[in-house]
């Protein structure tokens, strides 16, 4: 009996460690981060069992659309099932956000929503136990465009605003972009062109007004030394957002002296999992993402 008890006691640390690894992530849904046109702007918070004290704002790709025709789920509930778990397993608190989109809303509504979300997360950092001075951003496809645009704009806090959220800066200290639309002036397909025109409300053209509009919505045109360290992940068989967009983004960031890296997914198509399947030759892009945040948020 004494021997059995000793064995059971020896197993307790192992059981405790297993319980920690399988402890569920706590999800706080439908947090209101702002109001626009009488409607609430919502985000979901994924809080890990063992937080590391840092936060990442997540934005899924949606073709800049907010119509039910694009998908049955809200934007904040898509693609997070793939990209959220590696981050929460590493201790990051993840904020997955909705934004307004086409066909009802147009540029710059969505980017202003994203900036508001970043301000909100920073203003509420103490409530969520994260470092307000070090926020990361992760976005894919159109979400990558908006995350990169917010990072390149680096909007400061509005010092005299009566809303304390707006007094917080809409800046990001590092970003990870998956197959991001970094240049709206060069769509790859009829589908991507249709989404972009729907979002921009006007097709690209040669007029100064049109050029200025599309430049303002293209992160690659806004890169400077102020840009945060940027990890790019892109499939080289992407027919929706050209792989060359990430190559051009990396080139511009490097020229500005900004830490950057491009992870190529060989044969990877467009989509949150690059077409899916098992490919031993593919890089572990989830691990690359966590490592990037560990380096440029946590300083590990």
C-alpha positions as CSV (number, residue, x, y, z in Angstrom):
1,X,0.0,0.0,0.0
2,X,2.8,2.4,0.9
3,X,4.5,1.6,-2.4
4,X,1.3,2.3,-4.3
5,X,1.0,5.6,-2.5
6,X,4.6,6.5,-3.3
7,X,3.9,5.8,-7.0
8,X,0.8,8.0,-7.0
9,X,2.7,10.8,-5.4
10,X,5.5,10.5,-7.9
11,X,2.9,10.9,-10.7
12,X,1.4,14.1,-9.3
13,X,3.9,16.4,-10.9
14,X,3.5,14.7,-14.3
15,X,-0.3,15.0,-14.0
16,X,0.0,18.7,-13.1
17,X,2.3,19.4,-16.0
18,X,-0.2,17.6,-18.4
19,X,-3.1,19.6,-17.0
20,X,-1.2,22.8,-17.6
21,X,-0.5,21.9,-21.2
22,X,-4.2,21.0,-21.8
23,X,-5.7,23.9,-19.8
24,X,-8.3,25.5,-22.0
25,X,-7.8,29.0,-23.5
26,X,-10.4,31.4,-22.0
27,X,-12.3,33.2,-24.7
28,X,-14.1,36.5,-24.1
29,X,-16.4,37.1,-27.1
30,X,-17.9,40.2,-28.5
31,X,-16.0,42.8,-26.6
32,X,-17.1,46.2,-27.9
33,X,-14.0,48.2,-28.9
34,X,-15.9,51.1,-30.5
35,X,-19.0,52.3,-32.3
36,X,-19.5,53.2,-35.9
37,X,-22.6,54.4,-37.7
38,X,-24.7,53.1,-34.8
39,X,-23.2,49.6,-34.8
40,X,-20.8,48.0,-32.3
41,X,-17.2,47.1,-33.4
42,X,-16.4,43.8,-31.9
43,X,-13.4,41.7,-31.0
44,X,-12.8,38.4,-29.3
45,X,-10.0,37.9,-26.7
46,X,-8.1,34.6,-26.4
47,X,-6.4,34.4,-23.0
48,X,-3.9,31.6,-22.6
49,X,-3.7,29.4,-19.5
50,X,-0.1,30.7,-18.9
51,X,0.1,34.2,-20.3
52,X,3.5,35.7,-21.1
53,X,2.4,39.3,-20.7
54,X,2.3,40.2,-24.4
55,X,-0.6,40.7,-26.8
56,X,-1.1,40.2,-30.5
57,X,-3.9,41.8,-32.6
58,X,-5.1,39.3,-35.2
59,X,-7.0,40.0,-38.4
60,X,-8.2,37.4,-40.8
61,X,-8.4,37.8,-44.5
62,X,-11.9,38.6,-45.9
63,X,-11.3,40.1,-49.3
64,X,-12.1,43.4,-47.6
65,X,-15.7,42.2,-47.5
66,X,-18.1,42.2,-44.6
67,X,-21.1,40.7,-46.5
68,X,-22.6,37.3,-45.5
69,X,-22.1,36.3,-49.1
70,X,-18.3,36.0,-48.3
71,X,-18.8,33.7,-45.4
72,X,-21.2,32.7,-42.7
73,X,-19.0,33.6,-39.8
74,X,-17.9,37.0,-38.6
75,X,-14.4,37.9,-39.7
76,X,-13.1,37.6,-36.1
77,X,-14.1,34.0,-35.9
78,X,-12.4,32.9,-39.2
79,X,-8.8,31.6,-39.5
80,X,-8.2,32.1,-35.8
81,X,-8.6,28.4,-35.3
82,X,-5.4,27.9,-37.3
83,X,-3.3,30.8,-36.2
84,X,-4.5,31.4,-32.7
85,X,-3.5,28.1,-30.9
86,X,0.3,28.4,-31.7
87,X,0.2,31.9,-30.2
88,X,-1.8,31.1,-27.1
89,X,0.3,28.0,-26.5
90,X,3.3,30.3,-26.4
91,X,1.5,32.5,-23.9
92,X,0.4,35.3,-26.1
93,X,-3.0,37.0,-25.5
94,X,-4.7,37.3,-28.9
95,X,-7.3,39.9,-29.9
96,X,-9.2,38.8,-33.0
97,X,-11.1,41.7,-34.6
98,X,-14.0,42.5,-36.9
99,X,-14.0,45.5,-39.2
100,X,-16.5,47.2,-41.5
101,X,-16.1,46.2,-45.2
102,X,-17.6,46.3,-48.6
103,X,-20.1,46.4,-50.1
104,X,-21.6,48.9,-47.7
105,X,-18.4,50.5,-46.3
106,X,-15.3,51.5,-48.2
107,X,-11.7,52.7,-47.7
108,X,-10.7,54.1,-45.3
109,X,-13.4,52.8,-42.9
110,X,-11.7,49.4,-42.3
111,X,-8.3,50.8,-41.5
112,X,-9.8,53.3,-39.1
113,X,-11.5,50.3,-37.4
114,X,-8.2,48.5,-37.1
115,X,-6.5,51.6,-35.7
116,X,-9.3,51.9,-33.2
117,X,-8.9,48.3,-32.2
118,X,-5.2,48.7,-31.6
119,X,-5.9,51.8,-29.5
120,X,-8.5,49.9,-27.5
121,X,-6.1,47.0,-26.8
122,X,-3.4,49.4,-25.7
123,X,-5.8,51.4,-23.5
124,X,-7.1,48.2,-21.8
125,X,-3.6,46.6,-21.5
126,X,-3.7,46.5,-17.7
127,X,-7.1,44.7,-17.8
128,X,-5.6,42.0,-20.0
129,X,-2.2,41.8,-18.3
130,X,-0.2,42.7,-21.3
131,X,2.6,45.2,-22.0
132,X,1.1,48.3,-23.6
133,X,4.5,49.4,-25.0
134,X,4.9,46.2,-27.0
135,X,2.0,45.0,-29.2
136,X,2.2,42.7,-32.2
137,X,0.0,42.4,-35.2
138,X,-0.8,39.4,-37.4
139,X,-2.9,39.6,-40.5
140,X,-3.5,37.6,-43.7
141,X,-4.4,38.6,-47.2
142,X,-6.7,41.7,-46.9
143,X,-6.2,41.5,-43.1
144,X,-2.5,41.7,-43.8
145,X,-3.0,44.8,-45.8
146,X,-4.9,46.5,-43.0
147,X,-2.4,45.3,-40.3
148,X,0.5,46.6,-42.4
149,X,-1.2,49.8,-43.2
150,X,-1.8,50.5,-39.5
151,X,1.8,49.7,-38.7
152,X,3.1,51.9,-41.5
153,X,0.8,54.8,-40.5
154,X,1.9,54.5,-36.9
155,X,-0.7,56.9,-35.7
156,X,0.1,58.6,-32.4
157,X,-2.5,59.0,-29.6
158,X,-4.8,62.0,-29.8
159,X,-3.7,63.9,-26.8
160,X,-6.8,66.1,-26.3
161,X,-9.5,63.5,-27.2
162,X,-12.2,63.1,-24.6
163,X,-12.2,59.3,-25.2
164,X,-9.2,57.7,-23.3
165,X,-9.1,55.0,-26.0
166,X,-8.3,57.5,-28.7
167,X,-5.6,59.0,-26.5
168,X,-3.7,55.7,-26.9
169,X,-1.4,55.2,-29.9
170,X,-2.4,53.0,-32.8
171,X,1.1,51.7,-33.2
172,X,2.5,48.2,-33.5
173,X,6.0,47.2,-32.5
174,X,6.2,44.2,-34.9
175,X,4.0,42.5,-37.5
176,X,3.6,39.2,-39.3
177,X,1.9,39.3,-42.7
178,X,0.5,36.2,-44.4
179,X,0.1,36.6,-48.2
180,X,-0.7,40.2,-47.6
181,X,-2.1,42.6,-50.2
182,X,0.6,45.1,-49.9
183,X,-0.1,46.9,-53.2
184,X,-3.7,47.4,-54.3
185,X,-2.5,48.8,-57.6
186,X,-1.6,45.4,-59.1
187,X,-4.4,42.8,-58.5
188,X,-3.5,39.3,-59.7
189,X,-6.9,38.0,-60.8
190,X,-10.4,39.1,-61.8
191,X,-11.6,38.0,-58.4
192,X,-9.0,40.0,-56.4
193,X,-9.6,43.0,-58.7
194,X,-13.4,42.9,-58.1
195,X,-12.9,42.7,-54.3
196,X,-10.4,45.7,-54.4
197,X,-12.7,47.9,-56.5
198,X,-15.7,47.0,-54.3
199,X,-13.6,48.0,-51.2
200,X,-12.1,51.2,-52.8
201,X,-15.4,52.2,-54.4
202,X,-13.6,53.3,-57.5
203,X,-11.4,51.5,-60.0
204,X,-7.7,52.4,-60.3
205,X,-6.9,55.0,-62.9
206,X,-4.5,57.6,-64.1
207,X,-6.0,60.6,-62.5
208,X,-4.1,62.2,-59.6
209,X,-7.0,61.5,-57.3
210,X,-7.2,57.8,-58.2
211,X,-3.4,57.4,-57.9
212,X,-3.4,59.1,-54.5
213,X,-6.2,57.0,-53.2
214,X,-4.6,53.7,-54.2
215,X,-1.2,54.8,-52.9
216,X,-2.8,55.6,-49.6
217,X,-4.3,52.1,-49.3
218,X,-1.1,50.3,-50.3
219,X,1.4,49.7,-47.4
220,X,4.4,49.3,-49.7
221,X,4.1,53.0,-50.6
222,X,4.3,54.1,-46.9
223,X,7.5,52.2,-45.8
224,X,10.1,54.2,-44.0
225,X,12.6,53.8,-41.2
226,X,9.7,54.1,-38.8
227,X,8.3,50.7,-40.0
228,X,8.3,47.9,-37.4
229,X,10.2,44.6,-37.9
230,X,8.1,42.6,-40.4
231,X,7.9,38.9,-41.1
232,X,6.4,38.0,-44.4
233,X,5.0,34.6,-45.2
234,X,3.8,33.8,-48.7
235,X,3.1,30.9,-51.0
236,X,4.9,31.1,-54.3
237,X,2.0,29.6,-56.2
238,X,-0.5,32.2,-55.0
239,X,-2.8,33.2,-57.9
240,X,-4.9,35.7,-55.8
241,X,-2.2,37.8,-54.2
242,X,1.0,37.6,-56.1
243,X,4.1,36.3,-54.3
244,X,5.9,39.2,-55.9
245,X,4.0,41.6,-53.6
246,X,5.8,40.1,-50.5
247,X,9.1,40.2,-52.4
248,X,8.6,43.9,-53.2
249,X,7.6,44.6,-49.6
250,X,10.7,42.8,-48.3
251,X,12.9,44.7,-50.7
252,X,11.4,48.1,-49.6
253,X,11.7,47.3,-45.9
254,X,15.3,46.2,-46.3
255,X,16.2,49.4,-48.2
256,X,14.7,51.4,-45.3
257,X,16.9,49.5,-42.8
258,X,13.9,47.7,-41.2
259,X,14.5,44.1,-39.9
260,X,12.5,41.8,-42.2
261,X,12.4,38.3,-43.5
262,X,10.4,36.5,-46.2
263,X,9.3,32.9,-45.5
264,X,8.5,31.2,-48.8
265,X,5.9,28.3,-48.8
266,X,6.9,26.3,-52.0
267,X,3.9,25.6,-54.0
268,X,1.7,27.3,-51.4
269,X,-1.6,28.7,-52.7
270,X,-3.7,31.5,-51.3
271,X,-5.6,30.8,-48.1
272,X,-5.0,30.6,-44.4
273,X,-3.2,27.3,-44.7
274,X,-1.7,27.8,-48.1
275,X,-3.9,25.1,-49.7
276,X,-3.6,22.6,-46.9
277,X,-2.3,19.1,-47.0
278,X,0.9,17.6,-45.6
279,X,4.1,18.9,-47.1
280,X,7.4,17.9,-45.4
281,X,9.3,20.5,-47.5
282,X,7.2,23.3,-46.2
283,X,8.6,25.6,-43.4
284,X,6.8,25.6,-40.1
285,X,5.2,29.0,-40.5
286,X,3.4,28.8,-37.2
287,X,6.7,28.3,-35.4
288,X,8.3,31.0,-37.5
289,X,5.5,33.4,-36.4
290,X,6.0,32.6,-32.7
291,X,9.7,32.9,-33.0
292,X,9.4,36.4,-34.6
293,X,7.1,37.6,-31.8
294,X,9.4,36.1,-29.2
295,X,12.3,38.1,-30.7
296,X,10.7,41.4,-31.4
297,X,8.1,41.6,-28.6
298,X,9.7,39.6,-25.8
299,X,13.3,40.2,-26.7
300,X,14.2,36.5,-26.4
